[in-house]
Amino acid sequence: MRKFAAITALLAVATTASFAQFGIYGYDELGNPTGLGGGFTGDSVNVQEFDLLIRMDVPQGVPGFPINAGGSFAFNFNPRYIDIKVTHTITGVSDTISNLVASAQVGEIVNLDFYGFRGLVAGTNTPLVGAAAFGARKNQDGTIGVRIACLSTSRNEYNEGPAQPFFRTGTAAAGRPVPKVVVNWLNIAQEIQPDPTTGFRTYTVQNEGSFVLVYNDNFSSFRTVQVPINGFSFTYVPEPASMIALGSGLVGLLALRRRRSN
């Protein structure tokens, strides 16, 4: 009985993982795209900005061919490593989420609706349907929780394909650009433990119950599916000169150790 339950749980996880996801399009330090889920990479010690392009996928071919009716993208981030810059949809003034929640109490939800706008359905210029919402919260541990949602309010309105981008910001005159993610490579380089194999240091944003809402085949009901976030990671890759220096230093230490042992 216990074995059957374990197998069932594994199948549920596998189905969820292949069913839907939120995907992030990443870039390297030079601005070259790393692709959907590729994450962000860099070796700069300075603060750097990238476009934050979020895609919501409900892959074709999954059982039932569900129709995408919206989603809720929820995550926690540490402002020591990244921040997110959004622009007021009326005034055109930009600010970071950490500044926008700075005066709030711990646990207080700050309504950021004036900084958020619906994204587009991939492959078309059609805005997402449904009601949009955008808010943030200061957490006790110093992280900031964010939730961005666009949910259908009627079974007659839905998004037939993945949402790309899922979220926009700014004014109509500016073309409703995507938000910016602001990366502090210096703090990542100094505070994140390196991978023992590669030496790279990666900060990954924490998923907080993101879900996709889909209608069943007959549109008489819907279901919500917890989904992962794919590619919301930031990897500090030391420049080759630094790696060579590190390697030379290790060689020197080994030589010194052998000399002392002899």
C-alpha positions in Angstrom: 0.0 0.0 0.0 2.8 2.4 0.9 4.6 1.5 -2.3 1.5 2.2 -4.4 1.1 5.6 -2.7 4.7 6.5 -3.4 4.3 5.6 -7.1 1.1 7.6 -7.3 2.8 10.6 -5.8 5.7 10.3 -8.3 3.2 10.2 -11.2 1.4 13.3 -9.9 4.7 15.2 -9.7 5.7 14.1 -13.2 2.3 15.0 -14.7 2.4 18.4 -13.0 5.9 19.2 -14.3 5.0 18.3 -17.9 1.5 19.9 -17.7 2.4 23.6 -17.3 5.0 26.0 -16.2 6.1 29.6 -15.9 9.2 30.1 -18.1 11.7 33.0 -17.9 13.7 34.0 -20.9 17.3 34.6 -19.7 20.3 36.6 -21.0 24.0 36.5 -20.5 26.0 39.6 -19.4 26.5 40.8 -22.9 22.7 40.7 -23.6 22.7 37.6 -25.6 19.6 35.4 -25.0 20.0 32.1 -23.2 16.6 31.0 -24.2 13.4 29.9 -22.4 14.5 28.6 -19.0 18.2 29.4 -19.7 18.5 31.7 -16.7 20.7 34.7 -16.4 24.5 34.6 -16.3 27.2 37.2 -15.8 30.5 38.0 -14.2 30.1 41.8 -13.6 30.4 43.0 -10.1 28.2 46.0 -10.9 24.4 46.2 -10.8 23.0 45.1 -14.2 19.5 45.2 -15.7 17.8 42.7 -18.0 14.4 42.5 -19.5 12.1 40.2 -17.4 10.2 38.2 -20.0 7.8 35.7 -18.4 6.0 33.1 -20.4 3.1 30.9 -19.2 3.0 27.5 -21.0 0.3 24.9 -21.2 1.9 22.5 -23.7 -0.1 20.9 -26.4 -0.4 17.1 -26.3 -1.1 16.8 -22.6 -4.2 14.8 -21.6 -7.4 16.6 -22.4 -5.8 19.5 -24.3 -6.8 22.0 -21.7 -7.4 25.6 -22.6 -5.3 28.2 -20.7 -7.7 30.4 -18.7 -5.0 32.4 -16.8 -2.4 32.0 -14.2 -0.9 33.3 -11.0 2.9 33.8 -10.9 4.0 34.0 -7.3 7.6 34.1 -6.0 9.8 35.4 -3.2 13.1 37.2 -4.0 15.9 38.5 -1.9 16.6 42.2 -2.7 20.3 41.7 -1.8 20.6 39.7 -5.0 18.0 41.0 -7.4 15.2 43.5 -7.6 12.5 44.2 -10.1 11.9 47.6 -11.8 8.4 48.4 -12.9 6.9 51.5 -14.4 3.7 53.3 -13.5 1.1 52.7 -16.2 -0.2 56.3 -16.1 2.7 58.5 -15.0 5.5 56.6 -16.6 7.7 56.9 -13.5 9.8 53.8 -12.7 10.6 52.3 -9.4 11.8 49.0 -7.8 9.5 46.7 -5.9 11.8 46.9 -2.9 11.3 50.7 -2.8 7.5 50.4 -3.3 7.1 48.2 -0.3 9.8 49.8 1.9 7.4 51.7 4.1 5.0 48.8 4.5 4.7 46.6 7.6 6.0 43.0 7.6 3.2 40.9 6.1 1.3 43.8 4.7 0.3 43.4 1.0 1.0 46.4 -1.1 -1.3 46.8 -4.1 0.8 47.6 -7.2 -2.0 47.5 -9.8 -0.9 50.8 -11.2 2.5 49.3 -12.1 1.1 46.2 -13.9 -0.5 45.5 -17.2 -1.7 42.3 -18.9 0.7 40.6 -21.3 0.1 39.1 -24.7 -0.8 35.7 -26.1 2.3 34.2 -27.8 2.3 34.5 -31.6 -0.4 37.2 -31.6 -0.8 40.8 -30.6 -3.9 39.8 -28.5 -3.9 41.0 -24.9 -4.5 38.4 -22.2 -8.1 38.1 -21.1 -9.4 38.2 -17.6 -8.8 40.3 -14.5 -5.2 41.3 -13.8 -3.7 41.8 -10.3 -0.2 42.7 -9.0 0.9 43.0 -5.4 3.9 42.5 -3.1 4.6 41.8 0.5 7.6 42.2 2.9 8.5 39.0 4.6 9.9 38.5 8.1 13.2 37.1 6.7 13.9 40.1 4.5 12.7 38.6 1.3 9.8 40.1 -0.7 6.8 38.1 -2.0 5.3 39.0 -5.3 2.2 37.8 -7.0 1.2 38.6 -10.6 -2.1 37.2 -11.8 -4.3 37.3 -14.9 -7.3 35.1 -14.4 -10.3 34.5 -16.6 -13.6 35.6 -15.2 -15.8 33.7 -17.6 -15.6 30.3 -19.3 -16.3 32.1 -22.6 -13.0 34.0 -22.3 -9.7 32.2 -22.3 -6.2 32.2 -23.8 -5.8 29.5 -26.4 -2.0 29.5 -26.2 0.9 30.3 -23.9 1.2 33.9 -22.6 4.3 35.7 -23.8 5.0 38.0 -22.1 2.7 37.2 -19.2 3.2 40.6 -17.6 3.9 44.2 -18.9 4.3 47.5 -17.2 4.6 51.2 -18.2 2.4 53.5 -20.3 0.6 52.9 -23.6 2.8 55.7 -25.1 5.9 53.7 -24.2 4.5 50.5 -25.6 3.8 48.7 -22.3 7.4 47.4 -21.9 8.3 44.3 -19.9 9.6 44.9 -16.4 13.4 44.9 -15.7 15.2 42.6 -13.3 18.1 44.3 -11.6 20.9 41.9 -10.6 23.6 42.6 -8.0 26.4 40.3 -9.2 28.7 41.5 -6.5 26.5 40.2 -3.7 25.9 37.0 -5.5 29.6 36.5 -6.0 30.4 37.3 -2.3 27.5 35.6 -0.5 26.3 32.6 -2.4 28.2 29.3 -1.9 29.9 28.1 -5.0 29.1 24.9 -6.8 31.9 22.5 -5.8 32.2 21.2 -9.3 32.0 24.4 -11.4 32.8 27.1 -8.9 29.8 29.0 -10.2 27.5 30.8 -7.8 23.7 30.6 -8.5 20.9 32.5 -6.8 17.5 31.0 -7.7 14.2 32.8 -7.0 11.9 30.8 -4.8 8.5 29.7 -6.2 5.6 30.5 -3.9 2.6 28.5 -5.1 2.4 29.6 -8.7 -0.5 28.0 -10.6 -2.2 27.9 -14.0 -5.9 27.8 -14.3 -7.3 25.7 -17.2 -10.7 24.8 -18.4 -11.6 21.2 -19.0 -12.6 20.0 -22.5 -16.3 20.8 -22.1 -15.7 24.2 -20.5 -18.1 23.3 -17.7 -15.4 23.4 -15.1 -11.8 24.4 -14.5 -8.9 23.2 -12.5 -5.8 24.8 -11.0 -2.5 23.2 -11.3 0.6 24.0 -9.2 3.4 24.7 -11.6 7.2 25.2 -11.4 9.1 28.3 -12.4 11.6 27.6 -15.2 14.7 29.7 -15.6 14.4 32.3 -12.8 18.0 31.8 -11.7 21.1 34.1 -11.7 24.5 32.5 -12.1 27.8 34.3 -11.4 30.4 32.9 -13.7 33.9 34.2 -12.9 35.7 35.6 -15.9 38.5 33.4 -17.4 41.3 35.5 -15.9 39.8 35.0 -12.4 39.5 31.2 -13.0 43.1 31.0 -14.2 44.3 33.0 -11.2 42.3 30.7 -8.9 43.8 27.6 -10.7 47.3 29.1 -10.4 46.7 29.7 -6.7 45.6 26.1 -6.1 48.6 24.8 -8.0 50.9 27.0 -5.9 49.3 25.8 -2.7 49.7 22.2 -3.7 53.4 22.8 -4.6 54.0 24.5 -1.3 52.4 21.6 0.6 54.5 19.0 -1.3 57.7 21.1 -0.5 56.9 21.2 3.2 56.1 17.5 3.3 59.4 16.7 1.7 
